[in-house]
Amino acid sequence: MSGAARAVGAVALHTSMCTFSSSHSHRPSTTPFNSHQPNTNTHLTSLLQTHPLYPLTTARLSLQFKEKILCLEIMGVDAGKALSQNPALTTASMESIQSIISFLLSKDIQHKDIPRIISMCPKILTSDINAQLDPVFDFLSQDLKVPDHSFRKVINKCPYLLTASVVDQLKPTLFYLRRFGLKDLKALAYQEPVLLVSSVEKSLIPKLRYLESLGFSKDEVKDMVLRCPSLLTFNIEVNFRPKFEYLVGEMGKKLKELKEFPQYFSFSLENRIKPRHMEVLQSGINLPLSLMLKSTDQEFRELIEQGWVTLTDESIIFCVYLCT
């Protein structure tokens, strides 16, 4: 089958499935989603069997398995990858998969979000709605104060929330982060929800200790993290270490500048830090770290072309324009 025919068939089935799903997407969240739905399953089976791709799947596969593969592919999910990452999908029924999709739609997740969410975390499709998924949304609502209409924003930011244990992971990590000083629940939910699925012992604490090993005090590290919570999302070996070595070894910067601008770690070493540092060196000017990295390409080009010099004392940084 040609790519064009496959695309037409995919659109046709996706439209049918979306129409079917939409009829269930407004179901109240308090309604159990694990109830038997014979008519639903029969309708979906009929849709799949009439799909142009259906006859091309190997005859050795069971009917249910063929339907499952097609369903995942049409949704935009790599079926092979999903099955390898979540072998439990092999025995999951089409009815249970569709119930989970319908449940997510009822929580304001949109059809266009489903492929990315499922591709990132296939385990969602074999989760128990009442025991695993629903408690996550209760946590978002009650503990993080996320309104129902904002569930989509948070889940799209971090789909892994949906497979995290509320009791064993989300609540303990939230408690640790709040005790550390991260009191802004809105910022945590909408900007850095990945912190909630991070291990306190294996991820968060080691990162704090690494920053202290660079020469910062505990209070200084705490202040840096509170100003830039994304620091706790960076990998030590991939991010912290190479960027710190470049900052000190190649740029000749001191800890004071990093303490004042911890956002340095959020910029790409190869695509931002190194190229701009080289241009600054070649131009013979001196720019504060924040100005060098935060300025837009146009602003940075103007700084280089016009010429700036930085005069510093212990507390103030002045950028003085050199008239030509």
Order of alpha helices (4+ residues) and beta strands (2+ residues): alpha-alpha-alpha-alpha-alpha-alpha-alpha-alpha-alpha-alpha-alpha-alpha-alpha-alpha-alpha-alpha-alpha-beta-beta
